[in-house]
Amino acid sequence: MAKPIPKKIIKAVLERDGSICQYCGRQGVNIHHIVPAGIGRKRIHAIENLITLCLECHSEAHSSKEMREWTYAWSRQRYGNVIDRLLAEKWSNKKG
């Protein structure tokens, strides 16, 4: 079972994003992992890997390649290439 996002990190993400969906601008309370865990891998609860989305956009982020790419660009704009390192780590042979 995956560990939940720590409450202090949830609070920091919601404060950073103003509790607003970063994609559509509606009220958002869903915290989305930009780089998902994948089979046998831990979810990364780093603020650079988390974004506030509304329920509809959160669902879209899990099913749409375009939305997934948009979340990568959103993170890159704020945090540089951190998201690219997380993606590389996810697809490397290392577990964890």
Gaussian input, Z-matrix of N, CA and C with variables (Angstrom, degrees):
# hf/3-21g

backbone

0 1
 N
 C     1     B1
 C     2     B2     1     A1
 N     3     B3     2     A2     1     D1
 C     4     B4     3     A3     2     D2
 C     5     B5     4     A4     3     D3
 N     6     B6     5     A5     4     D4
 C     7     B7     6     A6     5     D5
 C     8     B8     7     A7     6     D6
 N     9     B9     8     A8     7     D7
 C    10    B10     9     A9     8     D8
 C    11    B11    10    A10     9     D9
 N    12    B12    11    A11    10    D10
 C    13    B13    12    A12    11    D11
 C    14    B14    13    A13    12    D12
 N    15    B15    14    A14    13    D13
 C    16    B16    15    A15    14    D14
 C    17    B17    16    A16    15    D15
 N    18    B18    17    A17    16    D16
 C    19    B19    18    A18    17    D17
 C    20    B20    19    A19    18    D18
 N    21    B21    20    A20    19    D19
 C    22    B22    21    A21    20    D20
 C    23    B23    22    A22    21    D21
 N    24    B24    23    A23    22    D22
 C    25    B25    24    A24    23    D23
 C    26    B26    25    A25    24    D24
 N    27    B27    26    A26    25    D25
 C    28    B28    27    A27    26    D26
 C    29    B29    28    A28    27    D27
 N    30    B30    29    A29    28    D28
 C    31    B31    30    A30    29    D29
 C    32    B32    31    A31    30    D30
 N    33    B33    32    A32    31    D31
 C    34    B34    33    A33    32    D32
 C    35    B35    34    A34    33    D33
 N    36    B36    35    A35    34    D34
 C    37    B37    36    A36    35    D35
 C    38    B38    37    A37    36    D36
 N    39    B39    38    A38    37    D37
 C    40    B40    39    A39    38    D38
 C    41    B41    40    A40    39    D39
 N    42    B42    41    A41    40    D40
 C    43    B43    42    A42    41    D41
 C    44    B44    43    A43    42    D42
 N    45    B45    44    A44    43    D43
 C    46    B46    45    A45    44    D44
 C    47    B47    46    A46    45    D45
 N    48    B48    47    A47    46    D46
 C    49    B49    48    A48    47    D47
 C    50    B50    49    A49    48    D48
 N    51    B51    50    A50    49    D49
 C    52    B52    51    A51    50    D50
 C    53    B53    52    A52    51    D51
 N    54    B54    53    A53    52    D52
 C    55    B55    54    A54    53    D53
 C    56    B56    55    A55    54    D54
 N    57    B57    56    A56    55    D55
 C    58    B58    57    A57    56    D56
 C    59    B59    58    A58    57    D57
 N    60    B60    59    A59    58    D58
 C    61    B61    60    A60    59    D59
 C    62    B62    61    A61    60    D60
 N    63    B63    62    A62    61    D61
 C    64    B64    63    A63    62    D62
 C    65    B65    64    A64    63    D63
 N    66    B66    65    A65    64    D64
 C    67    B67    66    A66    65    D65
 C    68    B68    67    A67    66    D66
 N    69    B69    68    A68    67    D67
 C    70    B70    69    A69    68    D68
 C    71    B71    70    A70    69    D69
 N    72    B72    71    A71    70    D70
 C    73    B73    72    A72    71    D71
 C    74    B74    73    A73    72    D72
 N    75    B75    74    A74    73    D73
 C    76    B76    75    A75    74    D74
 C    77    B77    76    A76    75    D75
 N    78    B78    77    A77    76    D76
 C    79    B79    78    A78    77    D77
 C    80    B80    79    A79    78    D78
 N    81    B81    80    A80    79    D79
 C    82    B82    81    A81    80    D80
 C    83    B83    82    A82    81    D81
 N    84    B84    83    A83    82    D82
 C    85    B85    84    A84    83    D83
 C    86    B86    85    A85    84    D84
 N    87    B87    86    A86    85    D85
 C    88    B88    87    A87    86    D86
 C    89    B89    88    A88    87    D87
 N    90    B90    89    A89    88    D88
 C    91    B91    90    A90    89    D89
 C    92    B92    91    A91    90    D90
 N    93    B93    92    A92    91    D91
 C    94    B94    93    A93    92    D92
 C    95    B95    94    A94    93    D93
 N    96    B96    95    A95    94    D94
 C    97    B97    96    A96    95    D95
 C    98    B98    97    A97    96    D96
 N    99    B99    98    A98    97    D97
 C   100   B100    99    A99    98    D98
 C   101   B101   100   A100    99    D99
 N   102   B102   101   A101   100   D100
 C   103   B103   102   A102   101   D101
 C   104   B104   103   A103   102   D102
 N   105   B105   104   A104   103   D103
 C   106   B106   105   A105   104   D104
 C   107   B107   106   A106   105   D105
 N   108   B108   107   A107   106   D106
 C   109   B109   108   A108   107   D107
 C   110   B110   109   A109   108   D108
 N   111   B111   110   A110   109   D109
 C   112   B112   111   A111   110   D110
 C   113   B113   112   A112   111   D111
 N   114   B114   113   A113   112   D112
 C   115   B115   114   A114   113   D113
 C   116   B116   115   A115   114   D114
 N   117   B117   116   A116   115   D115
 C   118   B118   117   A117   116   D116
 C   119   B119   118   A118   117   D117
 N   120   B120   119   A119   118   D118
 C   121   B121   120   A120   119   D119
 C   122   B122   121   A121   120   D120
 N   123   B123   122   A122   121   D121
 C   124   B124   123   A123   122   D122
 C   125   B125   124   A124   123   D123
 N   126   B126   125   A125   124   D124
 C   127   B127   126   A126   125   D125
 C   128   B128   127   A127   126   D126
 N   129   B129   128   A128   127   D127
 C   130   B130   129   A129   128   D128
 C   131   B131   130   A130   129   D129
 N   132   B132   131   A131   130   D130
 C   133   B133   132   A132   131   D131
 C   134   B134   133   A133   132   D132
 N   135   B135   134   A134   133   D133
 C   136   B136   135   A135   134   D134
 C   137   B137   136   A136   135   D135
 N   138   B138   137   A137   136   D136
 C   139   B139   138   A138   137   D137
 C   140   B140   139   A139   138   D138
 N   141   B141   140   A140   139   D139
 C   142   B142   141   A141   140   D140
 C   143   B143   142   A142   141   D141
 N   144   B144   143   A143   142   D142
 C   145   B145   144   A144   143   D143
 C   146   B146   145   A145   144   D144
 N   147   B147   146   A146   145   D145
 C   148   B148   147   A147   146   D146
 C   149   B149   148   A148   147   D147
 N   150   B150   149   A149   148   D148
 C   151   B151   150   A150   149   D149
 C   152   B152   151   A151   150   D150
 N   153   B153   152   A152   151   D151
 C   154   B154   153   A153   152   D152
 C   155   B155   154   A154   153   D153
 N   156   B156   155   A155   154   D154
 C   157   B157   156   A156   155   D155
 C   158   B158   157   A157   156   D156
 N   159   B159   158   A158   157   D157
 C   160   B160   159   A159   158   D158
 C   161   B161   160   A160   159   D159
 N   162   B162   161   A161   160   D160
 C   163   B163   162   A162   161   D161
 C   164   B164   163   A163   162   D162
 N   165   B165   164   A164   163   D163
 C   166   B166   165   A165   164   D164
 C   167   B167   166   A166   165   D165
 N   168   B168   167   A167   166   D166
 C   169   B169   168   A168   167   D167
 C   170   B170   169   A169   168   D168
 N   171   B171   170   A170   169   D169
 C   172   B172   171   A171   170   D170
 C   173   B173   172   A172   171   D171
 N   174   B174   173   A173   172   D172
 C   175   B175   174   A174   173   D173
 C   176   B176   175   A175   174   D174
 N   177   B177   176   A176   175   D175
 C   178   B178   177   A177   176   D176
 C   179   B179   178   A178   177   D177
 N   180   B180   179   A179   178   D178
 C   181   B181   180   A180   179   D179
 C   182   B182   181   A181   180   D180
 N   183   B183   182   A182   181   D181
 C   184   B184   183   A183   182   D182
 C   185   B185   184   A184   183   D183
 N   186   B186   185   A185   184   D184
 C   187   B187   186   A186   185   D185
 C   188   B188   187   A187   186   D186
 N   189   B189   188   A188   187   D187
 C   190   B190   189   A189   188   D188
 C   191   B191   190   A190   189   D189
 N   192   B192   191   A191   190   D190
 C   193   B193   192   A192   191   D191
 C   194   B194   193   A193   192   D192
 N   195   B195   194   A194   193   D193
 C   196   B196   195   A195   194   D194
 C   197   B197   196   A196   195   D195
 N   198   B198   197   A197   196   D196
 C   199   B199   198   A198   197   D197
 C   200   B200   199   A199   198   D198
 N   201   B201   200   A200   199   D199
 C   202   B202   201   A201   200   D200
 C   203   B203   202   A202   201   D201
 N   204   B204   203   A203   202   D202
 C   205   B205   204   A204   203   D203
 C   206   B206   205   A205   204   D204
 N   207   B207   206   A206   205   D205
 C   208   B208   207   A207   206   D206
 C   209   B209   208   A208   207   D207
 N   210   B210   209   A209   208   D208
 C   211   B211   210   A210   209   D209
 C   212   B212   211   A211   210   D210
 N   213   B213   212   A212   211   D211
 C   214   B214   213   A213   212   D212
 C   215   B215   214   A214   213   D213
 N   216   B216   215   A215   214   D214
 C   217   B217   216   A216   215   D215
 C   218   B218   217   A217   216   D216
 N   219   B219   218   A218   217   D217
 C   220   B220   219   A219   218   D218
 C   221   B221   220   A220   219   D219
 N   222   B222   221   A221   220   D220
 C   223   B223   222   A222   221   D221
 C   224   B224   223   A223   222   D222
 N   225   B225   224   A224   223   D223
 C   226   B226   225   A225   224   D224
 C   227   B227   226   A226   225   D225
 N   228   B228   227   A227   226   D226
 C   229   B229   228   A228   227   D227
 C   230   B230   229   A229   228   D228
 N   231   B231   230   A230   229   D229
 C   232   B232   231   A231   230   D230
 C   233   B233   232   A232   231   D231
 N   234   B234   233   A233   232   D232
 C   235   B235   234   A234   233   D233
 C   236   B236   235   A235   234   D234
 N   237   B237   236   A236   235   D235
 C   238   B238   237   A237   236   D236
 C   239   B239   238   A238   237   D237
 N   240   B240   239   A239   238   D238
 C   241   B241   240   A240   239   D239
 C   242   B242   241   A241   240   D240
 N   243   B243   242   A242   241   D241
 C   244   B244   243   A243   242   D242
 C   245   B245   244   A244   243   D243
 N   246   B246   245   A245   244   D244
 C   247   B247   246   A246   245   D245
 C   248   B248   247   A247   246   D246
 N   249   B249   248   A248   247   D247
 C   250   B250   249   A249   248   D248
 C   251   B251   250   A250   249   D249
 N   252   B252   251   A251   250   D250
 C   253   B253   252   A252   251   D251
 C   254   B254   253   A253   252   D252
 N   255   B255   254   A254   253   D253
 C   256   B256   255   A255   254   D254
 C   257   B257   256   A256   255   D255
 N   258   B258   257   A257   256   D256
 C   259   B259   258   A258   257   D257
 C   260   B260   259   A259   258   D258
 N   261   B261   260   A260   259   D259
 C   262   B262   261   A261   260   D260
 C   263   B263   262   A262   261   D261
 N   264   B264   263   A263   262   D262
 C   265   B265   264   A264   263   D263
 C   266   B266   265   A265   264   D264
 N   267   B267   266   A266   265   D265
 C   268   B268   267   A267   266   D266
 C   269   B269   268   A268   267   D267
 N   270   B270   269   A269   268   D268
 C   271   B271   270   A270   269   D269
 C   272   B272   271   A271   270   D270
 N   273   B273   272   A272   271   D271
 C   274   B274   273   A273   272   D272
 C   275   B275   274   A274   273   D273
 N   276   B276   275   A275   274   D274
 C   277   B277   276   A276   275   D275
 C   278   B278   277   A277   276   D276
 N   279   B279   278   A278   277   D277
 C   280   B280   279   A279   278   D278
 C   281   B281   280   A280   279   D279
 N   282   B282   281   A281   280   D280
 C   283   B283   282   A282   281   D281
 C   284   B284   283   A283   282   D282
 N   285   B285   284   A284   283   D283
 C   286   B286   285   A285   284   D284
 C   287   B287   286   A286   285   D285

   B1=1.4513
   B2=1.5325
   B3=1.3041
   B4=1.4664
   B5=1.5311
   B6=1.3217
   B7=1.4585
   B8=1.5215
   B9=1.3373
   B10=1.4669
   B11=1.5280
   B12=1.3137
   B13=1.4569
   B14=1.5306
   B15=1.3329
   B16=1.4740
   B17=1.5343
   B18=1.3258
   B19=1.4696
   B20=1.5201
   B21=1.3353
   B22=1.4677
   B23=1.5260
   B24=1.3314
   B25=1.4638
   B26=1.5252
   B27=1.3317
   B28=1.4744
   B29=1.5232
   B30=1.3267
   B31=1.4679
   B32=1.5259
   B33=1.3289
   B34=1.4701
   B35=1.5301
   B36=1.3298
   B37=1.4644
   B38=1.5282
   B39=1.3277
   B40=1.4626
   B41=1.5269
   B42=1.3316
   B43=1.4693
   B44=1.5267
   B45=1.3212
   B46=1.4683
   B47=1.5244
   B48=1.3465
   B49=1.4559
   B50=1.5285
   B51=1.3263
   B52=1.4581
   B53=1.5192
   B54=1.3365
   B55=1.4734
   B56=1.5271
   B57=1.3343
   B58=1.4651
   B59=1.5245
   B60=1.3261
   B61=1.4587
   B62=1.5213
   B63=1.3066
   B64=1.4492
   B65=1.5275
   B66=1.3219
   B67=1.4597
   B68=1.5283
   B69=1.3295
   B70=1.4736
   B71=1.5231
   B72=1.3316
   B73=1.4590
   B74=1.5201
   B75=1.3226
   B76=1.4672
   B77=1.5266
   B78=1.3250
   B79=1.4601
   B80=1.5230
   B81=1.3229
   B82=1.4550
   B83=1.5122
   B84=1.3019
   B85=1.4610
   B86=1.5268
   B87=1.3129
   B88=1.4592
   B89=1.5205
   B90=1.3244
   B91=1.4514
   B92=1.5311
   B93=1.3162
   B94=1.4640
   B95=1.5229
   B96=1.3269
   B97=1.4660
   B98=1.5273
   B99=1.3185
   B100=1.4613
   B101=1.5261
   B102=1.3190
   B103=1.4629
   B104=1.5266
   B105=1.3339
   B106=1.4656
   B107=1.5260
   B108=1.3079
   B109=1.4620
   B110=1.5244
   B111=1.2808
   B112=1.4593
   B113=1.5195
   B114=1.2923
   B115=1.4666
   B116=1.5268
   B117=1.3222
   B118=1.4550
   B119=1.5173
   B120=1.3058
   B121=1.4637
   B122=1.5253
   B123=1.3267
   B124=1.4645
   B125=1.5204
   B126=1.3284
   B127=1.4625
   B128=1.5221
   B129=1.3116
   B130=1.4598
   B131=1.5191
   B132=1.3484
   B133=1.4590
   B134=1.5271
   B135=1.3275
   B136=1.4711
   B137=1.5249
   B138=1.3242
   B139=1.4648
   B140=1.5242
   B141=1.3396
   B142=1.4624
   B143=1.5201
   B144=1.3356
   B145=1.4577
   B146=1.5237
   B147=1.3125
   B148=1.4680
   B149=1.5215
   B150=1.3309
   B151=1.4638
   B152=1.5248
   B153=1.3216
   B154=1.4645
   B155=1.5215
   B156=1.3254
   B157=1.4611
   B158=1.5180
   B159=1.3237
   B160=1.4623
   B161=1.5337
   B162=1.2980
   B163=1.4691
   B164=1.5303
   B165=1.3281
   B166=1.4657
   B167=1.5350
   B168=1.3275
   B169=1.4619
   B170=1.5238
   B171=1.3354
   B172=1.4606
   B173=1.5242
   B174=1.3119
   B175=1.4611
   B176=1.5268
   B177=1.3261
   B178=1.4641
   B179=1.5320
   B180=1.3282
   B181=1.4700
   B182=1.5300
   B183=1.3258
   B184=1.4614
   B185=1.5331
   B186=1.3371
   B187=1.4647
   B188=1.5226
   B189=1.3122
   B190=1.4578
   B191=1.5255
   B192=1.3269
   B193=1.4635
   B194=1.5328
   B195=1.3259
   B196=1.4636
   B197=1.5261
   B198=1.3239
   B199=1.4660
   B200=1.5283
   B201=1.3152
   B202=1.4629
   B203=1.5312
   B204=1.3263
   B205=1.4627
   B206=1.5276
   B207=1.3328
   B208=1.4622
   B209=1.5324
   B210=1.3413
   B211=1.4645
   B212=1.5239
   B213=1.3479
   B214=1.4697
   B215=1.5273
   B216=1.3232
   B217=1.4711
   B218=1.5277
   B219=1.3216
   B220=1.4722
   B221=1.5276
   B222=1.3243
   B223=1.4615
   B224=1.5305
   B225=1.3281
   B226=1.4793
   B227=1.5174
   B228=1.3225
   B229=1.4571
   B230=1.5321
   B231=1.3172
   B232=1.4631
   B233=1.5273
   B234=1.3320
   B235=1.4622
   B236=1.5252
   B237=1.3081
   B238=1.4577
   B239=1.5225
   B240=1.3143
   B241=1.4734
   B242=1.5283
   B243=1.3275
   B244=1.4743
   B245=1.5221
   B246=1.3186
   B247=1.4660
   B248=1.5292
   B249=1.3405
   B250=1.4658
   B251=1.5230
   B252=1.3201
   B253=1.4755
   B254=1.5247
   B255=1.3403
   B256=1.4674
   B257=1.5265
   B258=1.3284
   B259=1.4680
   B260=1.5267
   B261=1.3256
   B262=1.4680
   B263=1.5229
   B264=1.3327
   B265=1.4621
   B266=1.5216
   B267=1.3186
   B268=1.4685
   B269=1.5222
   B270=1.3349
   B271=1.4589
   B272=1.5195
   B273=1.3514
   B274=1.4571
   B275=1.5287
   B276=1.2921
   B277=1.4660
   B278=1.5156
   B279=1.3459
   B280=1.4648
   B281=1.5303
   B282=1.3071
   B283=1.4636
   B284=1.5113
   B285=1.3779
   B286=1.4505
   B287=1.4439
   A1=109.53
   A2=116.33
   A3=121.72
   A4=110.88
   A5=114.23
   A6=119.27
   A7=109.13
   A8=117.22
   A9=119.39
   A10=111.00
   A11=115.24
   A12=120.60
   A13=107.39
   A14=118.22
   A15=119.79
   A16=111.47
   A17=115.98
   A18=121.63
   A19=112.59
   A20=118.24
   A21=119.38
   A22=110.82
   A23=117.86
   A24=120.42
   A25=109.88
   A26=117.64
   A27=120.71
   A28=109.66
   A29=116.11
   A30=121.00
   A31=110.57
   A32=117.03
   A33=120.96
   A34=111.57
   A35=117.55
   A36=121.02
   A37=110.21
   A38=116.97
   A39=120.05
   A40=111.41
   A41=116.79
   A42=120.05
   A43=110.37
   A44=116.86
   A45=120.24
   A46=111.01
   A47=116.00
   A48=121.49
   A49=113.49
   A50=117.42
   A51=120.62
   A52=113.53
   A53=116.82
   A54=123.04
   A55=111.97
   A56=115.67
   A57=122.72
   A58=108.68
   A59=116.01
   A60=120.81
   A61=108.40
   A62=116.24
   A63=121.13
   A64=112.67
   A65=117.21
   A66=120.28
   A67=111.87
   A68=117.00
   A69=119.26
   A70=114.11
   A71=117.72
   A72=120.53
   A73=115.78
   A74=116.94
   A75=119.68
   A76=109.81
   A77=115.14
   A78=120.29
   A79=108.30
   A80=116.48
   A81=119.76
   A82=111.36
   A83=117.03
   A84=120.57
   A85=111.59
   A86=117.58
   A87=121.38
   A88=108.52
   A89=116.44
   A90=121.35
   A91=107.10
   A92=115.23
   A93=122.01
   A94=110.46
   A95=116.38
   A96=122.26
   A97=107.22
   A98=116.87
   A99=121.62
   A100=109.85
   A101=116.88
   A102=121.84
   A103=105.92
   A104=117.24
   A105=119.34
   A106=111.28
   A107=115.63
   A108=121.29
   A109=112.69
   A110=117.54
   A111=119.94
   A112=109.92
   A113=115.84
   A114=121.80
   A115=110.16
   A116=115.69
   A117=121.11
   A118=114.85
   A119=117.43
   A120=120.89
   A121=109.72
   A122=115.11
   A123=121.06
   A124=110.43
   A125=115.37
   A126=119.69
   A127=107.69
   A128=116.38
   A129=121.28
   A130=108.12
   A131=114.91
   A132=121.00
   A133=111.68
   A134=117.26
   A135=121.64
   A136=108.18
   A137=116.26
   A138=120.31
   A139=111.76
   A140=117.56
   A141=121.54
   A142=112.18
   A143=116.42
   A144=122.38
   A145=112.25
   A146=117.49
   A147=121.02
   A148=110.33
   A149=115.22
   A150=121.36
   A151=108.73
   A152=115.88
   A153=121.16
   A154=108.76
   A155=115.79
   A156=122.59
   A157=109.62
   A158=116.97
   A159=120.34
   A160=107.23
   A161=117.31
   A162=121.29
   A163=111.92
   A164=116.96
   A165=120.29
   A166=111.74
   A167=116.75
   A168=119.77
   A169=111.51
   A170=117.15
   A171=120.27
   A172=109.99
   A173=116.11
   A174=120.50
   A175=110.27
   A176=116.74
   A177=122.28
   A178=111.13
   A179=116.82
   A180=120.98
   A181=111.45
   A182=116.66
   A183=120.51
   A184=112.90
   A185=116.40
   A186=117.64
   A187=114.42
   A188=118.37
   A189=121.12
   A190=111.58
   A191=116.41
   A192=121.05
   A193=110.20
   A194=116.87
   A195=120.47
   A196=111.28
   A197=116.52
   A198=120.57
   A199=110.04
   A200=117.42
   A201=121.63
   A202=109.94
   A203=116.58
   A204=120.77
   A205=111.15
   A206=116.67
   A207=120.55
   A208=110.16
   A209=118.12
   A210=120.02
   A211=111.31
   A212=117.58
   A213=120.08
   A214=109.66
   A215=116.61
   A216=120.95
   A217=110.62
   A218=116.76
   A219=121.51
   A220=109.78
   A221=116.85
   A222=120.56
   A223=111.35
   A224=116.89
   A225=119.81
   A226=111.53
   A227=116.60
   A228=121.05
   A229=111.16
   A230=117.36
   A231=121.89
   A232=113.91
   A233=116.63
   A234=120.41
   A235=114.29
   A236=117.71
   A237=119.73
   A238=111.66
   A239=116.80
   A240=120.75
   A241=114.40
   A242=117.93
   A243=120.18
   A244=110.52
   A245=117.31
   A246=120.64
   A247=110.90
   A248=116.73
   A249=119.69
   A250=111.47
   A251=117.23
   A252=120.44
   A253=110.10
   A254=116.84
   A255=119.92
   A256=110.76
   A257=117.01
   A258=120.60
   A259=110.80
   A260=116.53
   A261=120.32
   A262=110.48
   A263=116.53
   A264=120.89
   A265=110.75
   A266=116.55
   A267=120.65
   A268=110.65
   A269=116.91
   A270=120.20
   A271=113.31
   A272=117.05
   A273=119.22
   A274=109.48
   A275=116.75
   A276=120.53
   A277=112.81
   A278=117.43
   A279=121.00
   A280=109.39
   A281=115.44
   A282=120.91
   A283=107.58
   A284=114.13
   A285=117.08
   A286=114.33
   D1=133.50
   D2=-177.44
   D3=-71.40
   D4=142.14
   D5=176.75
   D6=-72.85
   D7=137.97
   D8=178.16
   D9=-70.83
   D10=159.13
   D11=176.05
   D12=-66.44
   D13=129.83
   D14=177.96
   D15=-57.67
   D16=141.76
   D17=-176.37
   D18=-57.05
   D19=-36.43
   D20=-178.89
   D21=-68.15
   D22=-30.99
   D23=177.38
   D24=-74.32
   D25=-40.78
   D26=175.61
   D27=-56.85
   D28=-47.10
   D29=-179.62
   D30=-60.19
   D31=-44.15
   D32=-179.74
   D33=-63.38
   D34=-40.72
   D35=179.60
   D36=-66.54
   D37=-46.55
   D38=179.66
   D39=-62.88
   D40=-38.57
   D41=177.43
   D42=-66.70
   D43=-45.22
   D44=179.18
   D45=-57.17
   D46=-42.09
   D47=-174.84
   D48=-93.36
   D49=0.54
   D50=-179.72
   D51=64.96
   D52=24.14
   D53=-176.65
   D54=55.07
   D55=30.75
   D56=-179.10
   D57=-115.83
   D58=137.39
   D59=175.00
   D60=-58.89
   D61=122.52
   D62=-176.42
   D63=-73.63
   D64=-10.60
   D65=178.53
   D66=-94.90
   D67=-52.61
   D68=-172.70
   D69=-107.22
   D70=-13.83
   D71=177.77
   D72=89.05
   D73=-0.86
   D74=176.50
   D75=-78.87
   D76=168.86
   D77=174.84
   D78=-56.08
   D79=133.54
   D80=-178.35
   D81=-134.60
   D82=134.32
   D83=176.26
   D84=-131.52
   D85=5.82
   D86=177.61
   D87=-91.78
   D88=126.90
   D89=176.50
   D90=-98.44
   D91=120.73
   D92=-175.91
   D93=-107.38
   D94=134.75
   D95=172.11
   D96=-81.35
   D97=115.79
   D98=-178.54
   D99=-63.53
   D100=-48.11
   D101=172.61
   D102=-100.26
   D103=108.77
   D104=-178.92
   D105=-72.44
   D106=167.65
   D107=-174.74
   D108=-65.98
   D109=-55.48
   D110=-173.06
   D111=87.40
   D112=163.36
   D113=-176.54
   D114=-63.72
   D115=127.09
   D116=176.62
   D117=74.79
   D118=11.09
   D119=-178.08
   D120=-122.40
   D121=149.44
   D122=178.89
   D123=-77.26
   D124=150.01
   D125=170.84
   D126=-75.05
   D127=141.54
   D128=-178.18
   D129=-99.85
   D130=110.72
   D131=-176.77
   D132=-92.32
   D133=44.70
   D134=176.85
   D135=-90.24
   D136=142.39
   D137=-177.87
   D138=-57.69
   D139=-30.77
   D140=178.61
   D141=-68.35
   D142=-17.50
   D143=-177.67
   D144=-104.76
   D145=8.51
   D146=-176.05
   D147=-124.83
   D148=142.18
   D149=-179.19
   D150=-142.59
   D151=144.12
   D152=176.44
   D153=-84.74
   D154=128.13
   D155=176.74
   D156=-134.04
   D157=156.41
   D158=170.60
   D159=-77.52
   D160=170.17
   D161=-177.52
   D162=-58.58
   D163=-44.09
   D164=-178.39
   D165=-64.89
   D166=-45.77
   D167=179.99
   D168=-69.55
   D169=-31.85
   D170=176.75
   D171=-63.35
   D172=-43.50
   D173=177.29
   D174=-61.76
   D175=-43.05
   D176=179.07
   D177=-62.50
   D178=-37.48
   D179=-179.17
   D180=-63.33
   D181=-25.31
   D182=179.51
   D183=-89.15
   D184=-11.25
   D185=-175.13
   D186=-123.38
   D187=-9.67
   D188=-173.94
   D189=-118.81
   D190=124.10
   D191=177.58
   D192=-61.67
   D193=-39.84
   D194=-179.90
   D195=-61.83
   D196=-42.85
   D197=179.26
   D198=-67.02
   D199=-40.01
   D200=177.85
   D201=-60.22
   D202=-45.75
   D203=178.06
   D204=-63.19
   D205=-37.37
   D206=178.07
   D207=-62.19
   D208=-41.60
   D209=179.50
   D210=-65.78
   D211=-35.64
   D212=175.73
   D213=-61.98
   D214=-46.23
   D215=-179.42
   D216=-63.43
   D217=-39.06
   D218=178.37
   D219=-58.89
   D220=-46.89
   D221=-179.82
   D222=-67.10
   D223=-42.65
   D224=179.41
   D225=-59.31
   D226=-39.15
   D227=-179.04
   D228=-62.36
   D229=-34.29
   D230=-177.70
   D231=-92.42
   D232=-34.93
   D233=-169.45
   D234=-126.25
   D235=13.50
   D236=179.55
   D237=68.96
   D238=-139.37
   D239=-173.10
   D240=-91.31
   D241=16.42
   D242=178.81
   D243=-54.94
   D244=-43.91
   D245=-177.13
   D246=-64.16
   D247=-33.47
   D248=178.06
   D249=-67.97
   D250=-36.12
   D251=175.30
   D252=-65.50
   D253=-40.32
   D254=178.74
   D255=-65.37
   D256=-40.33
   D257=177.24
   D258=-63.44
   D259=-43.46
   D260=179.10
   D261=-62.76
   D262=-40.98
   D263=178.75
   D264=-64.01
   D265=-40.83
   D266=179.87
   D267=-60.25
   D268=-41.14
   D269=-173.91
   D270=-93.08
   D271=-1.15
   D272=176.50
   D273=-75.40
   D274=175.13
   D275=179.63
   D276=-79.06
   D277=-8.88
   D278=-178.72
   D279=-74.31
   D280=142.51
   D281=172.09
   D282=-102.31
   D283=150.89
   D284=176.55
   D285=125.85

